[in-house]
Amino acid sequence: MEPPLSPREAGQFVAERSQDVSVEEEGVKKVAEMLYGLKNSDKLTADGWKKENPLAPAPSSDQAVNWVFVVDTMNFSFWPDSDLQQCEVTYRGSTYTGYMTLCAAISRALDEGVPITDPEFFSHISLEKLRHVLRSDNDTPMPMMEERHQVLTEGGRVLMEHGGSFRSFMSRAGNDAQKMVQLITERIPSYRDQATYQGRRIAFLKRAQILVADYWGVMAARGEGDIANMDWLTMFADYRVPQALVHLGALRYSDKLMEALKRGEPMESGDRREVEIRGCSIWAVELIKQHLHRLVQERDKTSCPVTSAIIDFYLWPYAKQHHREMAHVPIHHTRCIYY
């Protein structure tokens, strides 16, 4: 069987054939100019990881590495069925929604003495115990609890077969980002984020890539971030960054697609439109990166170290911070374990 296209290849393949989503050259240039203005800030470096992950344990602790694995393994499908019924978690005086409910709940459990980042514990955690760990402040639970339990225990069992920690597991790939993604997807089934588009198997690998990027962020914060091939990673194709790309003009949805999204029409994982949103998002960020690199080379006569993953690290919190301004751009609704 022919192997699936890599995320970057998949992005280009989809973008060149997409019917309802298009990458807009002027918008790409506009975003690249915006990022050029930030090139000397820590917003576009791995050093910004801790700032964007304030609920994570201190990067200097070994617990932080396993925390990343636990969170990224369950990092999917946080959008609420209704804006009036959102899962909320209060931790250390602040109340969180969306993805941050997961981060808050895991850190809350650690404070309560639950060894939720210990693979020996979470490989055998019961569904009832996980429900308690991820409990909401209100009557609206975190979505897909059974699926979260399945993928967490599965991932824990794999870690226990490979040294009993995420770091020992990752050491088998050497310090190479591409090999890390391949190792994760080969050994842990829930990370195999693939689809078929116009007869070709393609891989987006959102969670596998962000797991490697987050691992790199923790290790870089410890002064151990010398991981090769980080530029192999693409952006992490989810439902929030595409919204930002449309808002910024780098992506455009057809009128038909926009109407479907505004109606809140759900899309199955692998739906043509869902694949086009994700694939075109990857390719848009690739083109933004290429243009940014050209700007730095032409204006500053130097190379640019910004990768697609770093651009994603900037765009995701940007989308959260500007969600009111972007309310006119609906997210797509796909319930799945991949994002």
C-alpha contacts under 8 A as a table, 3 or more apart, distances in Angstrom:
res1	aa1	res2	aa2	distance
3	P	201	R	7.33
4	P	194	Q	7.76
4	P	200	R	7.28
4	P	201	R	4.63
4	P	202	I	4.61
4	P	203	A	5.82
5	L	8	R	7.86
5	L	9	E	5.51
5	L	10	A	5.31
5	L	200	R	7.82
5	L	201	R	6.43
5	L	202	I	4.60
5	L	203	A	5.85
6	S	9	E	5.15
6	S	10	A	5.79
6	S	202	I	6.63
6	S	203	A	5.51
6	S	204	F	7.20
7	P	10	A	4.89
7	P	11	G	6.03
7	P	202	I	7.18
7	P	203	A	5.30
7	P	204	F	4.70
7	P	205	L	6.86
7	P	233	L	7.97
7	P	234	T	6.65
7	P	282	I	7.53
8	R	11	G	5.11
8	R	12	Q	6.50
8	R	233	L	7.96
8	R	234	T	6.23
8	R	282	I	6.84
8	R	283	W	7.00
8	R	286	E	7.82
9	E	12	Q	5.33
9	E	13	F	6.06
10	A	13	F	4.99
10	A	14	V	6.04
10	A	202	I	5.42
10	A	203	A	6.51
10	A	204	F	7.19
10	A	279	G	6.39
11	G	14	V	5.35
11	G	15	A	6.01
11	G	278	R	7.73
11	G	279	G	4.19
11	G	280	C	5.74
11	G	281	S	7.40
11	G	282	I	5.18
11	G	283	W	4.77
12	Q	15	A	5.08
12	Q	16	E	6.09
12	Q	279	G	7.31
12	Q	280	C	7.43
12	Q	282	I	7.99
12	Q	283	W	5.60
13	F	16	E	5.52
13	F	17	R	6.69
13	F	279	G	7.95
14	V	17	R	5.28
14	V	18	S	5.60
14	V	197	Y	7.43
14	V	275	V	7.72
14	V	276	E	6.14
14	V	279	G	5.49
14	V	280	C	6.47
15	A	18	S	5.24
15	A	21	V	7.77
15	A	22	S	6.80
15	A	23	V	7.14
15	A	276	E	7.11
15	A	279	G	6.38
15	A	280	C	4.95
15	A	283	W	6.67
18	S	21	V	5.92
18	S	22	S	6.82
18	S	276	E	5.89
18	S	280	C	7.83
19	Q	22	S	7.73
19	Q	276	E	7.80
20	D	253	Y	5.84
20	D	254	S	4.97
20	D	256	K	7.68
20	D	257	L	6.30
20	D	273	R	6.73
20	D	276	E	7.17
21	V	251	L	6.93
21	V	252	R	5.70
21	V	253	Y	4.70
21	V	254	S	6.22
21	V	273	R	7.89
21	V	276	E	6.10
21	V	277	I	6.22
21	V	280	C	6.79
22	S	251	L	5.69
22	S	252	R	5.24
22	S	253	Y	6.63
22	S	280	C	6.77
23	V	28	V	7.73
23	V	250	A	5.85
23	V	251	L	4.68
23	V	252	R	6.48
23	V	280	C	6.40
23	V	281	S	7.92
23	V	283	W	7.65
23	V	284	A	5.80
24	E	27	G	5.36
24	E	28	V	6.19
24	E	249	G	6.71
24	E	250	A	4.95
24	E	251	L	5.52
24	E	252	R	6.74
24	E	284	A	7.97
25	E	28	V	5.01
25	E	29	K	6.33
25	E	250	A	6.86
26	E	29	K	5.18
26	E	30	K	6.21
26	E	249	G	7.53
26	E	250	A	7.16
27	G	30	K	4.93
27	G	31	V	6.24
27	G	248	L	6.46
27	G	249	G	4.31
27	G	250	A	3.98
27	G	251	L	7.29
28	V	31	V	5.34
28	V	32	A	6.23
28	V	249	G	7.22
28	V	250	A	4.70
28	V	284	A	6.77
28	V	285	V	7.93
28	V	287	L	6.71
28	V	288	I	5.24
28	V	291	H	7.81
29	K	32	A	5.02
29	K	33	E	6.17
29	K	288	I	6.66
29	K	291	H	6.61
30	K	33	E	5.15
30	K	34	M	6.32
30	K	248	L	7.82
30	K	249	G	7.91
30	K	250	A	7.91
31	V	34	M	4.95
31	V	35	L	6.24
31	V	248	L	6.86
31	V	250	A	7.25
31	V	288	I	6.68
32	A	35	L	5.09
32	A	36	Y	6.06
32	A	288	I	5.28
32	A	289	K	7.00
32	A	291	H	6.11
32	A	292	L	4.93
33	E	36	Y	4.92
33	E	37	G	6.49
33	E	292	L	7.03
33	E	295	L	7.99
34	M	37	G	5.39
34	M	38	L	6.92
35	L	38	L	5.01
35	L	39	K	6.21
35	L	292	L	7.25
36	Y	39	K	5.10
36	Y	292	L	6.39
36	Y	295	L	7.42
36	Y	296	V	7.35
37	G	40	N	7.72
38	L	41	S	5.38
38	L	43	K	7.06
38	L	44	L	7.01
39	K	43	K	8.00
39	K	44	L	6.31
40	N	44	L	7.74
41	S	44	L	6.29
41	S	45	T	7.68
42	D	45	T	5.12
42	D	46	A	7.66
42	D	47	D	6.13
42	D	48	G	5.50
43	K	47	D	7.91
43	K	48	G	5.54
43	K	314	Y	6.36
44	L	48	G	7.15
44	L	306	V	6.67
44	L	310	I	5.87
44	L	311	I	6.86
44	L	313	F	7.77
44	L	314	Y	6.68
45	T	48	G	5.77
45	T	49	W	7.88
45	T	306	V	7.30
45	T	310	I	6.45
46	A	49	W	5.52
46	A	216	W	7.77
46	A	217	G	5.40
46	A	220	A	6.66
46	A	221	A	7.59
46	A	310	I	7.09
47	D	50	K	6.95
47	D	51	K	7.98
47	D	217	G	7.17
47	D	220	A	7.17
47	D	221	A	6.25
48	G	51	K	5.22
48	G	52	E	6.35
49	W	52	E	5.27
49	W	53	N	6.09
49	W	214	D	7.65
49	W	217	G	5.55
49	W	218	V	7.39
49	W	221	A	7.87
49	W	313	F	7.80
50	K	53	N	4.81
50	K	54	P	5.84
50	K	56	A	7.44
50	K	59	P	7.67
50	K	217	G	7.76
50	K	218	V	7.77
50	K	221	A	7.69
51	K	54	P	5.59
52	E	317	P	7.34
53	N	56	A	5.65
55	L	103	C	6.20
55	L	104	A	6.31
55	L	107	S	6.70
56	A	59	P	7.77
56	A	64	A	6.54
56	A	67	W	7.17
56	A	68	V	7.94
56	A	103	C	7.16
56	A	107	S	7.04
57	P	61	S	6.94
57	P	63	Q	6.81
57	P	64	A	5.07
57	P	67	W	7.51
57	P	107	S	7.61
58	A	61	S	5.68
58	A	64	A	6.34
59	P	62	D	7.57
59	P	64	A	5.50
59	P	65	V	7.62
59	P	218	V	5.28
59	P	219	M	7.32
59	P	221	A	6.08
59	P	222	R	6.11
60	S	64	A	7.42
60	S	221	A	7.58
60	S	222	R	5.61
61	S	64	A	5.55
61	S	65	V	7.71
62	D	65	V	5.66
62	D	66	N	7.17
63	Q	66	N	5.42
63	Q	67	W	5.99
63	Q	117	T	6.77
64	A	67	W	4.88
64	A	68	V	6.28
64	A	218	V	7.21
65	V	68	V	5.33
65	V	69	F	6.74
65	V	166	F	6.69
65	V	167	R	6.78
65	V	215	Y	6.62
65	V	218	V	6.83
66	N	69	F	5.02
66	N	70	V	6.28
66	N	117	T	5.44
66	N	118	D	7.18
66	N	119	P	7.95
66	N	165	S	6.79
66	N	166	F	5.66
66	N	167	R	7.64
67	W	70	V	5.19
67	W	71	V	6.12
67	W	106	I	7.85
67	W	117	T	5.44
68	V	71	V	5.27
68	V	72	D	5.91
68	V	211	L	7.11
68	V	214	D	6.65
68	V	215	Y	6.84
69	F	72	D	5.29
69	F	73	T	5.87
69	F	166	F	6.71
69	F	211	L	6.79
70	V	73	T	5.32
70	V	74	M	6.58
70	V	116	I	7.96
70	V	117	T	6.40
70	V	152	L	6.92
71	V	74	M	5.42
71	V	75	N	5.86
71	V	102	L	6.83
71	V	103	C	6.52
71	V	106	I	7.58
72	D	75	N	4.67
72	D	207	R	6.44
72	D	210	I	7.40
72	D	211	L	5.88
73	T	148	R	7.98
73	T	151	V	6.73
73	T	152	L	6.24
73	T	155	G	7.37
73	T	191	Y	7.97
73	T	207	R	7.23
74	M	102	L	7.98
74	M	148	R	5.51
74	M	151	V	7.11
74	M	152	L	6.76
74	M	337	I	7.84
75	N	99	Y	7.00
75	N	102	L	7.75
75	N	207	R	7.25
75	N	337	I	7.98
75	N	339	Y	6.53
76	F	99	Y	7.86
76	F	336	C	7.14
76	F	337	I	5.53
76	F	338	Y	6.06
76	F	339	Y	4.11
77	S	143	P	6.94
77	S	144	M	7.67
77	S	334	T	7.61
77	S	335	R	5.91
77	S	336	C	6.48
77	S	337	I	6.92
77	S	339	Y	5.83
78	F	98	G	5.03
78	F	99	Y	5.92
78	F	142	M	7.10
78	F	143	P	6.53
79	W	98	G	6.33
79	W	333	H	7.79
80	P	83	D	6.17
80	P	85	Q	6.66
80	P	86	Q	5.44
80	P	87	C	7.46
80	P	143	P	7.77
81	D	85	Q	7.09
81	D	86	Q	7.81
82	S	85	Q	5.16
82	S	86	Q	6.90
83	D	86	Q	6.12
85	Q	140	T	6.10
86	Q	97	T	6.98
86	Q	140	T	6.03
86	Q	141	P	7.99
87	C	97	T	6.23
87	C	98	G	7.42
87	C	101	T	7.45
87	C	136	S	5.54
87	C	137	D	7.27
87	C	138	N	6.81
87	C	139	D	7.81
87	C	140	T	5.05
87	C	141	P	5.46
87	C	142	M	5.55
88	E	95	T	6.48
88	E	96	Y	5.57
88	E	97	T	5.03
88	E	98	G	7.86
88	E	101	T	6.20
88	E	136	S	5.30
88	E	137	D	5.50
88	E	138	N	6.73
88	E	140	T	7.91
89	V	95	T	5.53
89	V	96	Y	5.31
89	V	97	T	6.78
89	V	101	T	5.26
89	V	104	A	6.55
89	V	105	A	6.60
89	V	135	R	7.50
89	V	136	S	5.37
89	V	137	D	5.47
90	T	93	G	6.34
90	T	94	S	5.35
90	T	95	T	4.01
90	T	96	Y	6.11
90	T	104	A	7.28
90	T	137	D	6.91
91	Y	94	S	5.45
91	Y	95	T	6.36
91	Y	96	Y	7.84
91	Y	104	A	5.87
91	Y	105	A	7.55
91	Y	108	R	6.37
96	Y	100	M	5.68
96	Y	101	T	5.26
96	Y	104	A	7.29
97	T	100	M	5.80
97	T	101	T	5.15
98	G	101	T	5.68
98	G	102	L	7.71
99	Y	102	L	5.61
99	Y	103	C	6.95
100	M	103	C	4.98
100	M	104	A	5.98
101	T	104	A	5.09
101	T	105	A	5.94
102	L	105	A	5.10
102	L	106	I	6.19
102	L	134	L	6.86
103	C	106	I	5.37
103	C	107	S	6.26
104	A	107	S	5.25
104	A	108	R	5.90
105	A	108	R	4.96
105	A	109	A	6.13
105	A	133	V	6.29
105	A	134	L	5.36
105	A	135	R	7.41
106	I	109	A	5.14
106	I	110	L	6.47
106	I	116	I	6.94
106	I	133	V	6.94
106	I	134	L	7.27
107	S	110	L	5.09
107	S	111	D	6.37
108	R	111	D	5.10
108	R	112	E	6.27
109	A	112	E	4.93
109	A	113	G	6.40
109	A	114	V	5.20
109	A	115	P	7.54
109	A	116	I	6.78
109	A	133	V	5.94
110	L	113	G	5.14
110	L	114	V	5.20
110	L	115	P	6.12
110	L	116	I	6.59
110	L	117	T	7.94
111	D	114	V	7.42
115	P	118	D	5.51
115	P	121	F	6.58
115	P	122	F	7.95
116	I	119	P	7.78
116	I	121	F	6.56
116	I	122	F	5.90
117	T	121	F	7.69
117	T	122	F	7.02
118	D	121	F	5.32
118	D	122	F	6.25
118	D	165	S	7.74
119	P	122	F	5.12
119	P	123	S	5.57
119	P	156	G	4.89
119	P	157	R	7.36
119	P	159	L	6.57
119	P	160	M	6.49
119	P	164	G	6.29
119	P	165	S	6.52
120	E	123	S	5.58
120	E	124	H	7.04
120	E	156	G	6.97
120	E	157	R	7.87
120	E	160	M	6.68
120	E	164	G	7.13
121	F	124	H	5.72
121	F	125	I	6.08
122	F	125	I	4.78
122	F	152	L	6.83
122	F	153	T	5.89
122	F	156	G	5.95
123	S	152	L	6.83
123	S	153	T	4.10
123	S	154	E	6.62
123	S	155	G	7.05
123	S	156	G	4.08
123	S	157	R	5.12
123	S	160	M	7.90
124	H	153	T	6.05
124	H	156	G	7.87
125	I	129	K	6.41
125	I	130	L	6.63
125	I	149	H	7.96
125	I	153	T	6.86
126	S	129	K	5.18
126	S	130	L	6.25
126	S	149	H	7.76
127	L	130	L	5.10
127	L	131	R	6.10
127	L	146	E	7.03
127	L	149	H	5.96
128	E	131	R	5.12
128	E	132	H	6.47
129	K	132	H	5.08
129	K	133	V	6.31
130	L	133	V	4.92
130	L	134	L	6.10
130	L	149	H	6.83
131	R	134	L	5.24
131	R	135	R	5.70
131	R	145	M	7.07
132	H	135	R	4.96
134	L	142	M	7.07
135	R	141	P	6.56
135	R	142	M	7.39
136	S	139	D	6.93
136	S	140	T	6.57
136	S	141	P	5.50
136	S	142	M	6.87
138	N	141	P	7.51
142	M	145	M	6.52
144	M	147	E	5.34
144	M	148	R	6.27
145	M	148	R	5.04
145	M	149	H	6.22
146	E	149	H	5.12
146	E	150	Q	6.24
147	E	150	Q	5.00
147	E	151	V	6.23
147	E	337	I	7.23
148	R	151	V	5.38
148	R	152	L	6.02
148	R	337	I	7.97
149	H	152	L	5.28
149	H	153	T	6.14
150	Q	153	T	5.56
150	Q	154	E	6.08
151	V	154	E	5.02
151	V	155	G	5.98
151	V	190	S	6.12
152	L	155	G	5.12
152	L	156	G	6.07
153	T	156	G	4.96
153	T	157	R	6.18
154	E	157	R	5.28
154	E	158	V	6.50
154	E	188	I	7.38
155	G	158	V	5.16
155	G	159	L	6.37
155	G	188	I	6.24
156	G	159	L	5.12
156	G	160	M	6.22
157	R	160	M	5.06
157	R	161	E	6.38
158	V	161	E	5.11
158	V	162	H	6.49
158	V	187	R	7.09
158	V	188	I	6.96
159	L	162	H	5.01
159	L	163	G	6.48
159	L	164	G	5.09
159	L	165	S	5.68
159	L	166	F	6.19
159	L	169	F	6.16
160	M	163	G	5.83
160	M	164	G	4.08
160	M	165	S	6.97
161	E	164	G	6.67
162	H	165	S	7.39
162	H	168	S	6.66
162	H	169	F	5.24
163	G	168	S	5.47
163	G	169	F	6.40
164	G	168	S	7.03
164	G	169	F	7.65
165	S	168	S	5.35
165	S	169	F	6.29
166	F	169	F	5.00
166	F	170	M	6.15
167	R	170	M	5.13
167	R	171	S	6.15
168	S	171	S	5.13
168	S	172	R	7.18
169	F	172	R	5.92
170	M	173	A	5.66
170	M	174	G	7.27
170	M	180	M	6.45
170	M	183	L	7.89
171	S	174	G	5.29
171	S	175	N	7.27
173	A	176	D	6.40
173	A	179	K	5.34
173	A	180	M	5.22
173	A	183	L	6.64
174	G	179	K	7.55
174	G	180	M	7.73
175	N	180	M	7.92
175	N	226	D	7.15
175	N	227	I	4.70
175	N	228	A	5.89
176	D	179	K	5.42
176	D	180	M	6.18
176	D	227	I	5.54
176	D	228	A	4.62
176	D	229	N	5.75
176	D	230	M	7.53
177	A	180	M	4.96
177	A	181	V	6.32
177	A	212	V	6.54
177	A	227	I	6.47
177	A	228	A	6.07
177	A	229	N	5.29
177	A	230	M	5.39
177	A	232	W	7.08
177	A	233	L	7.45
178	Q	181	V	5.26
178	Q	182	Q	6.31
178	Q	229	N	6.30
178	Q	230	M	7.52
178	Q	232	W	6.21
178	Q	233	L	7.36
179	K	182	Q	4.97
179	K	183	L	6.01
180	M	183	L	5.05
180	M	184	I	6.17
180	M	212	V	6.74
181	V	184	I	5.19
181	V	185	T	6.21
181	V	208	A	5.65
181	V	209	Q	6.12
181	V	212	V	6.74
182	Q	185	T	5.29
182	Q	186	E	5.94
183	L	186	E	5.17
183	L	187	R	6.10
184	I	187	R	5.48
184	I	188	I	5.69
184	I	191	Y	6.95
184	I	208	A	6.38
185	T	188	I	5.46
185	T	189	P	6.37
185	T	190	S	7.86
185	T	191	Y	5.33
185	T	192	R	5.36
185	T	208	A	6.79
186	E	189	P	7.08
186	E	192	R	7.93
188	I	191	Y	5.94
188	I	192	R	7.62
189	P	192	R	5.61
190	S	193	D	7.61
190	S	337	I	7.19
190	S	338	Y	7.54
191	Y	205	L	6.68
191	Y	207	R	6.23
191	Y	208	A	5.72
191	Y	338	Y	6.95
192	R	203	A	7.78
192	R	205	L	6.34
192	R	208	A	7.95
192	R	338	Y	7.95
193	D	203	A	5.98
193	D	204	F	5.74
193	D	205	L	4.71
193	D	206	K	6.90
193	D	207	R	7.91
193	D	338	Y	5.77
194	Q	201	R	7.05
194	Q	202	I	5.64
194	Q	203	A	4.30
194	Q	204	F	5.98
194	Q	205	L	6.95
195	A	201	R	5.85
195	A	202	I	5.44
195	A	203	A	6.43
195	A	204	F	7.98
195	A	269	S	7.98
195	A	270	G	5.39
195	A	275	V	7.48
196	T	199	G	6.10
196	T	200	R	5.38
196	T	201	R	4.44
196	T	202	I	5.90
196	T	270	G	6.92
197	Y	200	R	5.33
197	Y	201	R	6.50
197	Y	202	I	7.04
197	Y	272	R	6.98
197	Y	275	V	7.39
204	F	236	F	7.78
204	F	237	A	6.78
204	F	278	R	7.84
204	F	279	G	7.64
205	L	208	A	5.34
205	L	209	Q	6.01
205	L	236	F	7.63
205	L	338	Y	7.71
206	K	209	Q	5.42
206	K	210	I	6.19
206	K	235	M	7.84
206	K	236	F	4.62
206	K	237	A	5.53
206	K	238	D	7.12
206	K	338	Y	6.74
206	K	339	Y	6.67
207	R	210	I	5.11
207	R	211	L	5.89
207	R	236	F	7.31
207	R	338	Y	6.50
207	R	339	Y	6.80
208	A	211	L	5.13
208	A	212	V	6.45
209	Q	212	V	5.21
209	Q	213	A	6.20
209	Q	233	L	6.29
209	Q	234	T	7.60
209	Q	236	F	6.77
210	I	213	A	4.81
210	I	214	D	5.87
210	I	236	F	6.39
210	I	309	A	7.90
211	L	214	D	5.16
211	L	215	Y	6.03
212	V	215	Y	5.00
212	V	216	W	6.10
213	A	216	W	4.98
213	A	217	G	6.13
213	A	230	M	7.81
213	A	309	A	6.88
214	D	217	G	4.81
214	D	218	V	6.27
215	Y	218	V	5.26
215	Y	219	M	6.17
216	W	219	M	5.06
216	W	220	A	5.81
216	W	225	G	5.63
216	W	227	I	7.03
217	G	220	A	5.14
217	G	221	A	6.16
217	G	225	G	7.16
218	V	221	A	5.15
218	V	222	R	6.43
218	V	225	G	7.77
219	M	222	R	4.97
219	M	223	G	6.30
219	M	224	E	4.79
219	M	225	G	4.73
220	A	223	G	4.87
220	A	224	E	5.07
220	A	225	G	3.64
220	A	226	D	7.31
221	A	224	E	7.32
221	A	225	G	7.32
222	R	225	G	7.39
227	I	230	M	6.62
229	N	232	W	5.34
229	N	233	L	7.82
230	M	233	L	5.85
230	M	307	T	7.38
231	D	234	T	7.51
231	D	307	T	5.44
231	D	308	S	6.90
231	D	309	A	7.70
233	L	307	T	7.87
233	L	308	S	6.65
233	L	309	A	6.18
234	T	282	I	6.42
234	T	285	V	7.80
234	T	286	E	7.27
234	T	307	T	7.97
234	T	308	S	5.09
234	T	309	A	5.78
235	M	281	S	7.79
235	M	282	I	5.62
235	M	285	V	6.62
235	M	308	S	5.32
235	M	309	A	5.16
235	M	311	I	7.29
235	M	312	D	5.32
236	F	282	I	7.43
236	F	309	A	7.35
236	F	312	D	6.78
237	A	241	V	7.31
237	A	242	P	7.68
237	A	278	R	5.16
237	A	279	G	7.44
237	A	281	S	6.66
237	A	282	I	6.46
237	A	339	Y	7.63
238	D	241	V	6.40
238	D	242	P	7.14
238	D	278	R	6.76
238	D	339	Y	5.45
239	Y	242	P	5.95
239	Y	243	Q	6.85
239	Y	278	R	8.00
239	Y	331	I	5.76
239	Y	332	H	6.05
239	Y	333	H	7.64
239	Y	339	Y	7.59
240	R	243	Q	5.32
240	R	244	A	6.72
240	R	316	W	6.59
240	R	319	A	6.62
240	R	331	I	6.65
241	V	244	A	5.04
241	V	245	L	6.25
241	V	281	S	7.66
241	V	312	D	7.39
241	V	315	L	6.16
241	V	316	W	5.51
241	V	319	A	6.64
242	P	245	L	4.95
242	P	246	V	6.21
242	P	251	L	7.58
242	P	277	I	6.90
242	P	278	R	7.29
242	P	281	S	5.71
242	P	331	I	7.75
243	Q	246	V	5.25
243	Q	247	H	6.19
243	Q	319	A	7.38
243	Q	326	M	7.40
243	Q	329	V	6.12
243	Q	330	P	6.90
243	Q	331	I	5.96
244	A	247	H	4.97
244	A	248	L	6.06
244	A	315	L	6.92
244	A	316	W	7.84
244	A	318	Y	7.59
244	A	319	A	5.39
244	A	326	M	7.28
245	L	248	L	5.09
245	L	249	G	6.12
245	L	250	A	5.15
245	L	251	L	5.47
245	L	281	S	7.31
246	V	249	G	5.06
246	V	250	A	5.85
246	V	251	L	4.55
246	V	252	R	5.70
246	V	253	Y	7.54
246	V	329	V	7.19
247	H	250	A	7.78
247	H	251	L	7.94
247	H	326	M	6.12
247	H	329	V	6.74
248	L	251	L	7.74
249	G	252	R	6.80
250	A	284	A	6.50
251	L	280	C	7.55
251	L	281	S	7.30
251	L	284	A	7.10
253	Y	257	L	6.09
253	Y	258	M	5.99
254	S	257	L	5.23
254	S	258	M	6.14
255	D	258	M	5.07
255	D	259	E	6.09
256	K	259	E	5.25
256	K	260	A	6.37
257	L	260	A	5.09
257	L	261	L	6.21
257	L	273	R	7.66
258	M	261	L	5.12
258	M	262	K	6.11
258	M	330	P	7.64
259	E	262	K	5.11
259	E	263	R	6.29
260	A	263	R	5.19
260	A	264	G	6.56
260	A	265	E	5.58
261	L	264	G	5.02
261	L	265	E	5.77
261	L	330	P	5.88
261	L	331	I	6.87
261	L	332	H	5.97
261	L	333	H	7.91
262	K	265	E	7.55
262	K	330	P	5.91
264	G	332	H	7.60
264	G	333	H	7.06
265	E	333	H	7.17
266	P	332	H	7.28
266	P	333	H	5.04
266	P	334	T	5.99
267	M	271	D	6.14
267	M	273	R	7.90
267	M	274	E	6.63
267	M	332	H	7.32
267	M	333	H	5.99
267	M	334	T	5.13
268	E	271	D	5.36
268	E	274	E	7.66
268	E	334	T	5.68
268	E	335	R	7.21
269	S	274	E	6.93
269	S	275	V	7.95
269	S	334	T	6.07
269	S	335	R	7.33
269	S	336	C	6.49
270	G	274	E	6.44
270	G	275	V	5.95
271	D	274	E	5.20
271	D	275	V	6.18
272	R	275	V	5.15
272	R	276	E	6.19
273	R	276	E	5.01
273	R	277	I	6.24
274	E	277	I	5.18
274	E	278	R	6.33
274	E	332	H	7.45
274	E	334	T	7.90
275	V	278	R	5.22
275	V	279	G	5.84
276	E	279	G	5.09
276	E	280	C	5.72
277	I	280	C	5.50
277	I	281	S	6.10
278	R	281	S	5.15
278	R	282	I	6.45
279	G	282	I	5.24
279	G	283	W	6.42
280	C	283	W	5.02
280	C	284	A	5.92
281	S	284	A	5.10
281	S	285	V	6.32
282	I	285	V	5.41
282	I	286	E	6.34
283	W	286	E	4.92
283	W	287	L	6.26
284	A	287	L	5.18
284	A	288	I	6.15
285	V	288	I	4.86
285	V	289	K	6.05
285	V	308	S	6.38
285	V	311	I	7.43
286	E	289	K	5.14
286	E	290	Q	6.22
286	E	308	S	6.43
287	L	290	Q	4.97
287	L	291	H	6.11
288	I	291	H	5.20
288	I	292	L	6.05
289	K	292	L	5.04
289	K	293	H	6.13
289	K	306	V	7.34
289	K	307	T	6.85
289	K	308	S	6.33
289	K	311	I	7.70
290	Q	293	H	5.18
290	Q	294	R	6.34
291	H	294	R	5.04
291	H	295	L	6.23
292	L	295	L	5.06
292	L	296	V	6.28
292	L	304	C	7.80
293	H	296	V	5.23
293	H	297	Q	6.12
293	H	303	S	6.87
293	H	304	C	5.38
293	H	306	V	7.87
294	R	297	Q	5.05
294	R	298	E	5.98
295	L	298	E	5.23
295	L	299	R	5.84
295	L	300	D	7.79
296	V	299	R	5.35
296	V	300	D	5.20
296	V	301	K	6.66
296	V	302	T	6.32
296	V	303	S	6.57
296	V	304	C	6.17
297	Q	300	D	5.58
297	Q	301	K	4.57
297	Q	302	T	5.00
297	Q	303	S	5.70
297	Q	304	C	7.29
298	E	301	K	5.61
298	E	302	T	7.97
306	V	310	I	6.14
306	V	311	I	7.15
307	T	310	I	5.22
307	T	311	I	6.44
308	S	311	I	5.04
308	S	312	D	6.29
309	A	312	D	5.02
309	A	313	F	6.18
310	I	313	F	4.83
310	I	314	Y	6.39
311	I	314	Y	5.12
311	I	315	L	6.16
312	D	315	L	4.96
312	D	316	W	5.95
313	F	316	W	5.90
313	F	317	P	7.15
314	Y	317	P	6.04
314	Y	318	Y	6.23
315	L	318	Y	4.81
315	L	319	A	6.07
316	W	319	A	5.22
316	W	320	K	6.55
317	P	320	K	4.93
317	P	321	Q	6.02
318	Y	321	Q	5.12
318	Y	322	H	6.07
319	A	322	H	5.26
319	A	323	H	5.71
319	A	326	M	7.74
320	K	323	H	5.23
322	H	325	E	5.44
322	H	326	M	6.36
323	H	326	M	5.00
323	H	327	A	5.99
324	R	327	A	5.18
325	E	328	H	7.50
326	M	329	V	5.51
327	A	330	P	6.62
336	C	339	Y	6.65
